[in-house]
Amino acid sequence: MTSSFPASTVLGYPRIGPDRELKRALESYWEGRSSRADLEETARRLREDTWRRLAALGVEGLPSNTFSYYDQVLDTAVLLGAVPARYRHDDDLTTYFAMARGAEGIAPLRMTKWFDTNYHYIVPEIGPDMVFSLDAAKPLAEVREARALGLETRPVLVGPVTFLLLSQAAPDSPGSPGSPGSPDGFAPLDRLDDVVEVYAQLLAELAAEGVGWVQLDEPALVADRTPAELAAVETAYGRLGRLEHRPALLVASCFGDLGDALPVLAGTPVEAVGLDLVRGTADGVDALTGKTVVAGVVSGRDVWRTDRDRALATLLAVRERAGRVVVSTSCSLLHVPYDAERETGLDPALRERLAFAEQKVAEVVELAALLAATLGRHLPEHPVAQDRPQAFPVRTAEGRAPYAVRAAAQAEHLKLPLLPVTTIGSFPQTDELRRARAALTAGEIGEAAYESMVRAEIEQVIALQERLGLDVLVHGEPERNDMVQYFAEHLDGFAVTRHGWVQSYGSRCTRPPILHGDVRRPEPITVRWARYAQSLTSKPVKGMLTGPVTIVAWSFVRDDLPLREVVFQVADAVREEVGDLEEAGIRVIQVDEPALRELVPLRRAEQAAYLEWAVAAYRWATSGASEHTQIHTHLCYSDADQILAAIDALDADVTSIESARSRGRLLGAVGAFPRGLGPGVYDIHSPRVPGADEVERLLAEALRTVPAERLWVNPDCGLKTRSYEQVEAALANVVEAAARLRERQA
């Protein structure tokens, strides 16, 4: 007999710890300063604290298996035994981290964005000959761990269809026996039957353990899916739903409407379906009559308090049309910070409007109680949400000179060699810098002492680049805590938090600013330090800016204006900064837009409109630059090959892209890119230092696609997370490889 689903739940919860305890434990373990037992104890405490807190707040349906040392998709690959042979090691944790971070002589698996969020997942490799085998240790251990505390939980897993759709076909791996490539036409979804059998084994083991419910996350179903992919949904959940001995199944969606996948799921024997009713709608919910609808009415993607009346009206409408309704978050709360009450430094009026994970859980519990109190009542009339006005001031970019004209002017002005070597912007953020920044914030040191340290760091970074032989230098960004937060601290309309950390990937966390008002730039932001860096060298130094789309994408954004208008407000500020950098004598200006792909809507029908205004905002921000000023942009870890036409339309003089970690997969798609292109040759998210021969091979491969006169040499991304020892060794090899090829080209 299937137990009924509890009245309230959350689809997931932050796992890094309120004070980033997991980050510190991971980095200590990686650096050899602590043991595996120390790491496991930190993880155990974080899980226990989460379960106890959720129970104390009144949540009835507690999730488990949402904790991860690095990433839930990577966890799923390990669960299924989908581990490429080159990573296998006698120690399971060594294997796990080798897949995520690489190992000596072995590059890590590819990493990219989780749908339209700033969270990154590890991309599994699936080949036609991979042998799947169940390793259920992690979900079973967490069920038992919670049970020892007197708590029953619902294991959460990435669903089989989403797992395979997010995987890539196994590439050729030279020198790695047992890691053959995939034939033309093969797709990981071809292995659905084999993967579903492993899920069936897992469900049987969980049932034997006494687990009542299992959550299978299928966010891939809110994007456009082909008939074959929808058939895979029917196959997978038809097979799992017909198992004789299994827990009840919740198939959870998030980030939008299920669309054509909803009636498919409705026709399978699963007991519950989760709907995102914040970003999606209740259209078609009638098809779920007879199933439990887990209604995501509390947003897991923003930090604003829920409109209680509107959420309750939605719940009542769904209950009237479908029957049994459970109150939930729209997605995992992984994407928001822990507790708004800790932000005592924020304006009280702003803080009153905020809801972080802790407050959102309380909202779920409150709505569940209100919904229960309405049983037997008639559905009240409630206002239909009106679309917000879309009008906003038009900014028309006058357009720069044609690229050929600009390229000639820049070549004469900058006098760069063939295959110029540069970096993406940041250099390592040392412990001394972080401590000084914290001391400045706490009032323990003065502004003059802090700026003296920043000035010394810039001098060191410039000297290092000159010694290594780079061609276009950067100042290293020692004054910046984050590429978005730094700008937010200097723009009106933003607030920054002290404890608002959110996981980006692995141990990497960010503090997204809160964009709550109209954006204005009261004074220049980056000019002072760029001018100082340029005074130290005769080589060009890049002015480093974050683009308007990325600043907005990596912030928690006000919900009372169209996103498009907010982005153009930020573009106005960036445009002013570009002009001031030019006036200060900076002739290479990089305006990064790594989030351009991230905000692309999941449904194709909405994508063209977004890309049109996103490109227009970038061009408005940069089009005031003269033809002699070289505009760079940068994109990374975001499947940029899917929006190449939009990247081209940005009209940047040079575009750098992540390529080393993905083994050059973008180069085939790039084709004859008409302007400068810098495919990354150094994966900065791995501690590996690439050798000069390895870099030379990557550059030689790039030269098959990109003409030498337009090819740039650079890492995949900024160097902030690496050590100076790693960076110096890697950049020396990059410069050597470029010199070899430069000589060969000459």
C-alpha positions in Angstrom: 0.0 0.0 0.0 1.5 3.3 -1.1 1.7 5.9 1.7 0.3 9.3 0.9 2.8 12.1 0.2 3.3 14.5 3.1 1.5 17.8 2.9 4.7 20.0 2.6 8.1 19.4 1.2 11.1 21.1 -0.5 12.8 19.6 -3.6 16.3 20.2 -2.2 18.3 22.4 0.2 21.7 24.2 0.2 24.6 21.9 1.0 27.7 24.1 1.4 26.9 25.1 5.0 25.8 28.5 6.3 29.4 29.5 6.6 30.8 27.5 3.6 31.9 24.7 5.9 31.9 22.2 3.0 34.1 24.5 0.9 36.7 24.7 3.6 36.6 21.0 4.3 37.0 20.1 0.6 39.9 22.5 0.0 41.7 21.3 3.2 41.3 17.7 2.0 42.5 18.4 -1.5 45.5 20.2 -0.2 46.4 17.4 2.2 45.8 19.4 5.4 43.0 17.1 6.6 42.0 13.5 6.3 39.1 11.7 4.6 37.6 11.1 8.1 37.7 14.9 8.7 35.9 15.6 5.4 33.3 12.9 6.1 32.6 14.3 9.6 32.0 17.8 8.2 29.6 16.3 5.6 27.8 14.3 8.2 27.3 17.3 10.4 26.0 19.4 7.5 23.4 16.7 6.6 22.3 16.3 10.2 21.9 20.0 10.7 19.9 20.3 7.5 17.5 17.5 8.4 17.0 18.7 11.9 16.4 22.3 10.8 13.9 21.3 8.1 12.0 19.1 10.7 12.1 21.9 13.2 10.6 24.3 10.7 7.7 21.9 10.2 8.5 20.3 6.8 6.8 16.9 6.7 8.5 15.4 3.6 12.3 15.6 4.1 14.6 15.0 1.1 17.9 13.0 1.4 20.7 12.3 -1.1 20.7 16.0 -1.9 24.1 16.4 -0.3 27.1 16.2 -2.7 30.9 16.6 -2.4 30.9 18.2 -5.8 27.8 17.7 -8.0 24.6 15.7 -8.1 25.0 14.7 -11.8 28.5 13.4 -11.0 27.0 11.5 -8.1 24.5 9.9 -10.5 27.3 8.8 -12.8 29.0 7.1 -9.9 25.7 5.6 -8.8 25.2 4.0 -12.2 28.8 2.9 -12.6 29.2 5.3 -15.5 32.9 6.0 -14.7 35.3 6.1 -17.7 38.2 3.7 -17.3 40.9 6.4 -17.2 39.6 7.7 -13.9 39.2 4.5 -12.0 41.2 4.1 -8.9 41.2 1.7 -5.9 40.0 4.6 -3.7 36.4 5.7 -4.6 36.9 9.3 -3.5 40.1 9.6 -5.6 38.1 8.3 -8.6 35.3 10.8 -7.8 37.5 13.9 -7.6 39.6 12.8 -10.6 36.4 13.0 -12.7 35.6 16.4 -11.3 39.0 18.0 -11.1 41.4 15.9 -13.2 44.5 13.9 -12.0 48.1 13.8 -13.0 48.1 13.5 -16.8 44.3 13.2 -17.0 42.0 16.0 -17.8 38.7 16.2 -15.9 35.3 15.6 -17.4 33.6 18.6 -19.1 31.7 21.1 -17.1 28.8 23.3 -18.1 25.7 25.2 -16.8 22.8 23.4 -15.2 19.9 24.6 -17.5 19.5 28.4 -17.1 21.2 28.7 -13.7 24.7 29.7 -12.7 25.2 26.2 -11.1 27.7 24.0 -13.1 27.4 20.3 -13.4 29.9 17.7 -14.5 29.0 16.2 -17.9 29.0 12.4 -17.9 30.5 10.4 -20.8 28.4 7.6 -22.1 29.6 5.2 -24.8 27.9 2.2 -26.5 30.1 -0.2 -24.7 30.0 1.3 -21.2 29.0 -1.3 -18.6 26.6 0.1 -16.0 26.5 -1.3 -12.5 24.7 -0.1 -9.4 26.5 1.5 -6.5 23.7 2.4 -4.1 26.0 3.1 -1.1 25.4 6.9 -1.0 21.5 7.1 -1.1 21.2 4.1 1.2 23.7 5.5 3.7 21.8 8.8 3.9 18.5 7.1 4.5 20.0 5.2 7.4 21.8 8.3 8.7 18.6 10.2 8.9 16.7 7.2 10.3 19.2 7.1 13.1 18.1 10.6 14.0 14.5 9.4 14.1 13.7 11.0 10.6 12.3 9.3 7.5 13.5 10.8 4.2 12.8 10.7 0.5 15.9 10.0 -1.6 16.4 12.5 -4.5 18.0 11.4 -7.7 18.6 12.8 -11.2 16.1 11.0 -13.3 17.2 8.6 -16.1 16.0 10.7 -19.0 17.6 13.9 -17.8 20.8 12.1 -16.9 21.2 10.7 -20.4 20.1 13.9 -22.2 22.7 15.9 -20.2 25.5 13.3 -20.9 27.7 13.4 -24.0 28.8 10.6 -26.2 32.2 9.3 -25.0 35.0 10.8 -27.1 38.1 9.0 -28.2 40.6 8.9 -25.4 44.1 8.2 -26.8 46.3 6.2 -24.5 43.4 5.2 -22.3 42.5 1.5 -22.9 38.9 0.8 -22.1 37.8 4.3 -23.1 36.8 3.9 -26.7 35.0 6.6 -28.5 31.4 6.5 -29.9 30.4 5.8 -33.4 28.7 8.5 -35.6 25.1 8.8 -34.8 25.3 7.4 -31.3 23.6 9.3 -28.5 23.6 8.5 -24.8 19.8 8.2 -24.8 20.4 5.0 -26.9 21.4 3.4 -23.6 18.1 4.1 -21.9 17.0 0.5 -21.4 20.3 -0.4 -19.7 20.3 2.7 -17.5 16.6 2.1 -16.5 17.5 -1.4 -15.4 20.0 0.0 -12.9 17.4 2.4 -11.6 15.0 -0.5 -11.2 17.7 -2.3 -9.1 18.1 0.8 -7.0 14.4 1.2 -6.4 14.2 -2.5 -5.3 17.0 -1.9 -2.8 15.4 1.3 -1.5 12.1 -0.6 -1.1 13.9 -3.3 0.8 15.3 -0.6 3.1 11.7 0.5 3.8 11.8 3.8 1.8 8.3 5.0 1.1 9.0 7.6 -1.6 11.7 8.4 -4.1 12.1 11.7 -6.1 13.4 11.5 -9.6 14.3 15.0 -11.0 13.6 15.5 -14.7 14.2 19.2 -15.4 15.2 18.3 -19.0 11.5 17.8 -19.7 10.7 21.5 -19.5 12.7 22.2 -22.7 11.5 21.3 -26.2 11.7 17.5 -26.6 11.5 15.4 -29.7 8.9 12.6 -30.2 11.8 10.1 -29.6 12.7 11.8 -26.3 9.1 11.9 -25.1 8.9 8.2 -26.0 11.9 7.6 -23.8 10.0 9.3 -20.9 7.1 6.9 -21.5 9.4 3.9 -21.7 11.4 4.8 -18.6 8.5 5.6 -16.3 6.3 2.9 -17.7 9.1 0.4 -16.8 9.8 1.8 -13.4 6.2 2.4 -12.5 5.3 -1.3 -13.2 7.9 -2.7 -10.8 6.3 -4.9 -8.3 8.5 -3.9 -5.3 9.4 -0.3 -5.3 8.8 3.0 -3.4 6.2 5.4 -4.6 7.6 7.7 -7.3 7.6 11.5 -7.5 8.8 12.8 -10.9 9.8 16.4 -10.3 10.2 19.1 -13.0 11.5 22.6 -12.5 12.5 25.8 -14.4 9.3 25.9 -16.6 6.3 24.1 -18.0 6.4 20.4 -18.7 4.5 21.1 -22.0 4.1 17.9 -24.1 5.8 15.9 -21.4 3.0 16.4 -18.9 0.4 14.1 -20.6 3.2 11.5 -21.2 4.0 11.4 -17.5 0.3 11.5 -16.7 -0.1 8.2 -18.6 2.6 6.4 -16.6 2.1 4.6 -13.3 4.1 7.1 -11.2 2.2 8.3 -8.1 3.2 12.0 -8.1 4.4 14.7 -10.5 6.1 17.9 -9.4 5.3 21.2 -11.3 7.1 24.5 -11.2 4.2 26.9 -10.8 6.5 30.0 -10.5 8.1 29.8 -13.9 5.5 27.6 -15.4 1.7 27.4 -15.3 -1.0 24.9 -14.3 -2.0 24.3 -17.9 -2.9 20.7 -18.5 -3.0 19.8 -14.8 -6.3 18.2 -15.3 -4.5 15.2 -16.8 -2.9 14.5 -13.4 -6.2 13.6 -11.8 -5.6 10.6 -9.6 -2.0 11.5 -9.0 -0.5 13.7 -6.3 0.5 17.1 -7.7 3.6 18.5 -5.9 2.9 22.2 -6.5 6.0 24.4 -6.6 4.5 27.7 -5.6 7.5 29.1 -3.6 10.3 30.1 -5.8 13.7 28.4 -5.4 15.4 30.7 -7.8 15.0 34.2 -6.3 15.2 35.9 -2.9 11.8 37.7 -2.8 9.0 36.8 -0.4 6.2 34.8 -1.9 2.9 36.5 -2.6 0.9 34.4 -0.2 -2.5 35.2 -1.6 -1.5 34.5 -5.2 0.3 31.2 -4.2 -2.8 30.0 -2.2 -5.1 30.8 -5.1 -2.9 28.8 -7.4 -2.9 25.9 -4.9 -6.7 26.0 -4.7 -7.1 26.0 -8.5 -4.8 23.0 -8.9 -6.6 21.1 -6.1 -10.0 21.8 -7.7 -8.7 20.5 -11.1 -6.4 17.6 -10.1 -7.3 16.6 -6.6 -4.4 15.8 -4.1 -2.0 18.7 -3.8 1.3 19.1 -1.9 2.9 22.4 -1.2 6.6 22.7 -2.4 9.3 24.8 -3.7 9.5 25.3 -7.4 13.0 23.7 -7.5 15.8 22.8 -5.1 16.8 25.6 -2.7 20.4 25.0 -3.8 20.2 28.2 -5.8 19.5 30.6 -2.9 21.4 31.5 0.3 20.6 30.0 3.7 19.1 32.7 5.9 18.1 36.3 5.3 17.9 37.1 9.0 21.7 37.0 9.2 21.9 40.0 6.9 21.8 42.6 9.6 23.8 45.0 7.5 21.1 45.4 4.8 18.5 48.2 4.9 15.7 46.9 7.1 13.1 47.8 4.5 14.9 45.7 1.9 15.5 42.8 4.3 11.8 42.7 5.0 11.2 41.8 1.3 13.7 39.0 1.3 13.3 35.2 1.7 16.3 33.0 1.6 16.1 29.2 2.0 15.1 29.3 5.7 12.3 31.8 5.0 11.1 29.9 1.9 10.8 26.7 3.9 8.7 28.6 6.5 6.5 29.9 3.6 6.0 26.3 2.3 4.9 25.2 5.8 2.6 28.2 6.2 0.9 27.7 2.8 0.4 24.0 3.5 -1.5 24.9 6.7 -3.5 27.5 4.9 -4.4 25.0 2.1 -5.5 22.4 4.7 -7.7 25.0 6.4 -9.6 25.5 3.1 -10.7 21.9 2.6 -14.4 21.8 1.8 -14.5 25.5 0.8 -15.4 26.7 -2.7 -12.6 28.2 -4.8 -12.7 32.0 -4.4 -12.4 34.4 -7.3 -8.8 35.7 -7.6 -7.3 38.2 -10.0 -5.5 37.0 -13.1 -1.9 38.1 -13.2 -1.4 40.8 -15.7 1.7 41.0 -18.0 4.0 43.8 -16.9 4.5 46.6 -19.4 7.2 45.9 -21.9 8.0 49.5 -22.9 11.4 50.9 -22.0 13.7 53.6 -23.4 15.1 52.6 -26.7 18.9 52.6 -27.0 20.1 52.4 -30.5 23.8 51.5 -31.0 25.2 53.6 -33.8 27.6 50.8 -34.7 31.3 50.7 -34.9 33.4 50.7 -38.1 33.4 47.4 -40.0 35.7 44.8 -38.5 38.3 45.0 -41.3 38.7 48.7 -40.7 39.0 48.2 -36.9 41.4 45.3 -37.3 43.8 47.4 -39.4 43.6 50.4 -37.0 44.2 48.1 -34.0 47.1 46.3 -35.7 48.8 49.6 -36.3 48.1 50.9 -32.8 48.8 47.8 -30.7 51.6 46.2 -32.9 50.9 42.7 -31.5 52.8 39.6 -32.7 51.2 36.6 -34.4 49.3 34.4 -31.9 49.3 37.0 -29.1 49.2 35.5 -25.6 46.9 37.0 -22.9 44.9 35.9 -19.9 41.2 36.2 -19.2 41.5 38.7 -16.3 42.0 37.6 -12.8 45.1 36.3 -11.2 45.2 34.2 -7.9 43.5 35.7 -5.0 46.0 35.1 -2.2 45.0 34.4 1.5 46.8 37.7 2.3 44.5 39.6 -0.1 41.3 38.0 1.3 42.4 38.7 4.9 43.2 42.3 4.1 39.8 42.7 2.4 38.0 41.2 5.4 40.1 43.4 7.7 39.1 46.5 5.7 35.4 45.6 5.9 35.7 45.0 9.7 37.5 48.4 10.2 40.7 46.7 11.4 42.9 48.4 8.7 42.5 51.6 6.9 41.9 52.3 3.2 45.4 53.5 2.7 47.0 50.2 4.0 44.6 48.1 1.9 45.3 50.1 -1.3 49.0 49.8 -0.7 48.6 46.1 -0.7 46.5 46.2 -3.9 49.1 48.4 -5.6 51.9 46.0 -4.7 49.9 43.0 -6.0 49.3 44.8 -9.3 53.0 45.5 -9.6 53.8 41.8 -9.0 51.2 40.6 -11.6 52.5 43.0 -14.3 56.1 42.1 -13.6 55.3 38.4 -13.7 53.5 38.7 -17.1 56.4 40.7 -18.6 58.9 38.2 -17.3 56.9 35.3 -18.8 56.5 37.1 -22.1 52.8 37.6 -22.4 51.7 40.1 -25.0 48.5 41.7 -23.7 48.6 42.0 -19.9 46.0 42.3 -17.2 46.2 43.9 -13.8 45.0 40.8 -12.0 41.9 42.2 -10.3 43.3 42.1 -6.7 40.9 44.7 -5.6 37.9 42.6 -6.7 36.1 40.0 -4.6 34.0 38.8 -7.5 33.4 39.8 -11.1 29.8 40.8 -10.4 29.8 41.7 -6.8 32.6 44.3 -7.3 30.5 46.2 -9.8 27.4 45.9 -7.7 29.3 47.5 -4.8 29.9 50.6 -7.0 26.5 50.9 -8.7 23.3 52.4 -7.3 20.4 50.0 -7.2 22.3 47.0 -5.8 22.8 45.7 -2.3 25.4 43.1 -1.3 25.1 40.5 1.4 27.6 39.2 4.0 26.5 35.6 4.3 24.5 35.1 1.1 26.7 32.4 -0.4 25.4 30.1 -3.2 27.3 27.1 -4.7 28.5 27.5 -8.2 30.3 24.2 -8.5 32.4 22.0 -6.2 33.9 24.2 -3.6 33.3 27.4 -5.6 30.7 29.7 -4.1 29.5 33.2 -5.0 27.5 35.9 -3.3 25.0 37.1 -5.8 24.2 40.8 -5.3 20.6 41.9 -4.9 19.4 44.2 -7.6 16.5 46.0 -6.1 16.3 49.4 -7.6 17.2 51.5 -10.7 20.8 51.1 -11.7 23.1 54.1 -12.0 26.9 54.6 -12.0 27.8 57.5 -9.7 31.5 57.5 -10.7 34.1 55.5 -12.6 34.7 52.0 -11.2 37.8 50.4 -12.7 39.6 53.3 -14.3 42.0 54.1 -11.4 43.6 50.7 -11.2 43.6 50.1 -15.0 45.5 53.4 -15.4 48.0 52.5 -12.7 48.6 49.1 -14.2 49.2 50.6 -17.7 51.7 53.1 -16.2 53.9 50.1 -15.2 54.4 48.7 -18.7 54.7 49.6 -22.4 52.6 46.6 -23.3 48.8 47.0 -23.6 46.9 46.3 -20.4 43.3 45.3 -20.7 40.5 47.2 -19.0 38.3 44.5 -17.4 34.6 44.8 -17.2 31.6 42.5 -16.7 28.9 42.7 -19.3 25.3 43.8 -18.6 23.7 40.4 -19.2 26.1 38.7 -16.9 25.8 41.2 -14.1 22.1 40.8 -14.1 22.2 37.0 -14.6 24.4 36.5 -11.6 22.4 38.8 -9.3 19.0 38.3 -7.6 17.0 40.7 -9.7 14.0 42.9 -8.9 10.7 41.4 -10.1 8.8 44.6 -10.8 10.4 45.4 -14.2 11.0 43.4 -17.3 14.4 41.7 -17.3 15.2 43.4 -20.6 14.8 46.9 -19.1 17.0 46.0 -16.1 19.8 44.7 -18.4 19.7 48.0 -20.4 20.0 50.0 -17.2 23.2 48.1 -16.5 24.4 48.5 -20.1 24.2 52.3 -19.7 26.6 52.0 -16.8 29.0 49.7 -18.7 28.9 52.1 -21.7 30.0 55.0 -19.4 32.8 52.9 -18.0 34.1 51.9 -21.4 34.2 55.6 -22.4 36.1 56.5 -19.2 38.7 53.7 -19.8 39.3 55.0 -23.3 39.8 58.5 -22.0 42.4 57.1 -19.5 44.4 55.6 -22.4 43.3 52.0 -22.2 43.2 50.6 -25.7 42.1 47.0 -25.0 38.9 46.6 -23.1 37.3 43.2 -22.3 33.6 43.1 -21.5 32.8 39.6 -20.4 29.5 37.9 -21.1 29.8 34.3 -19.8 26.1 34.3 -18.9 24.9 35.1 -22.4 24.0 31.5 -23.1 22.8 30.9 -19.5 19.8 33.2 -19.8 18.6 31.7 -23.2 15.0 30.5 -22.6 14.6 26.7 -22.5 11.8 26.9 -25.1 12.9 27.6 -28.7 9.9 29.9 -29.3 11.2 32.4 -26.8 14.9 32.3 -27.7 15.2 34.6 -30.7 13.5 37.5 -28.8 15.9 37.1 -25.8 19.0 36.9 -28.0 18.0 40.0 -30.0 17.8 42.3 -26.9 20.7 40.6 -25.1 23.0 41.3 -28.1 21.6 44.8 -28.5 22.4 45.5 -24.8 26.0 44.4 -25.3 26.4 46.4 -28.5 25.0 49.4 -26.7 27.5 49.0 -23.9 30.5 48.7 -26.3 29.6 50.6 -29.5 30.9 53.9 -28.2 34.5 52.7 -28.4 36.7 54.0 -31.2 38.0 51.8 -34.0 41.4 51.9 -32.4 40.1 50.4 -29.2 40.1 46.6 -29.3 37.0 45.1 -27.6 37.3 41.6 -26.2 34.6 39.4 -24.8 34.7 36.1 -23.0 32.4 33.1 -22.6 33.0 29.9 -20.7 31.4 26.6 -19.5 28.1 27.3 -21.2 27.7 25.4 -24.4 28.4 28.5 -26.4 28.3 26.5 -29.7 24.5 26.7 -29.4 24.4 30.5 -29.8 27.3 31.2 -32.2 25.2 33.5 -34.4 24.5 35.7 -31.3 28.2 35.6 -30.3 29.1 36.8 -33.8 26.5 39.5 -33.5 28.1 40.9 -30.4 30.7 42.3 -32.9 33.6 42.1 -30.4 37.0 42.3 -32.0 38.3 39.2 -30.0 36.2 36.5 -28.4 37.8 34.0 -26.0 36.0 30.8 -25.2 36.5 27.8 -23.0 38.0 25.0 -25.1 40.7 23.1 -23.2 38.4 21.3 -20.7 35.9 20.4 -23.5 38.8 19.2 -25.7 38.1 21.6 -28.4 34.5 20.6 -29.1 33.6 24.2 -29.9 36.1 24.5 -32.6 34.3 22.4 -35.1 31.1 24.4 -34.6 32.9 27.8 -34.7 34.0 27.3 -38.4 35.1 30.4 -40.1 34.6 32.9 -37.2 35.1 36.3 -38.8 37.0 38.0 -36.0 39.7 37.2 -33.4 39.1 34.0 -31.5 40.9 32.7 -28.4 40.0 29.0 -27.7 41.3 28.3 -24.2 44.4 26.1 -23.9 44.6 25.8 -20.1 41.7 24.4 -18.0 41.9 26.6 -14.9 39.2 24.7 -13.0 41.7 21.8 -12.6 44.9 21.8 -10.6 46.7 20.2 -13.5 49.5 22.2 -15.2 49.4 21.5 -18.9 52.8 20.9 -20.6 54.0 23.0 -23.5 53.6 20.0 -25.9 49.9 19.6 -24.8 49.3 23.3 -25.4 51.0 23.2 -28.7 48.8 20.3 -29.8 45.7 22.3 -28.8 46.9 25.4 -30.7 47.8 23.3 -33.8 44.3 21.9 -33.7 42.8 25.4 -33.5 44.9 26.5 -36.4 43.0 24.1 -38.6 39.9 26.2 -38.0 41.1 29.7 -37.2 43.6 31.6 -39.4 46.8 32.4 -37.5 46.3 36.1 -37.9 43.1 35.9 -35.9 44.0 33.2 -33.4 44.6 34.3 -29.8 46.3 32.2 -27.0 44.7 32.2 -23.6 43.4 30.1 -20.7 39.8 28.9 -20.5 38.9 31.4 -17.8 40.3 33.6 -15.1 43.0 32.4 -12.8 41.5 33.5 -9.5 41.1 30.0 -8.1 44.6 28.7 -8.9 47.8 29.2 -7.0 50.7 31.3 -8.2 52.9 28.2 -8.5 50.4 26.6 -10.8 49.7 29.7 -12.8 53.4 30.6 -13.4 54.2 27.1 -14.6 51.2 26.9 -16.8 51.6 30.3 -18.4 55.3 29.6 -19.0 54.2 26.5 -21.0 51.5 28.5 -22.8 54.0 31.2 -23.9 56.5 28.5 -25.0 54.0 26.7 -27.1 52.8 29.9 -28.8 56.5 30.9 -29.5 57.1 27.5 -31.2 54.1 27.8 -33.4 54.8 31.5 -34.1 58.2 30.5 -35.3 56.8 27.7 -37.4 54.2 30.1 -39.0 56.9 32.6 -39.8 
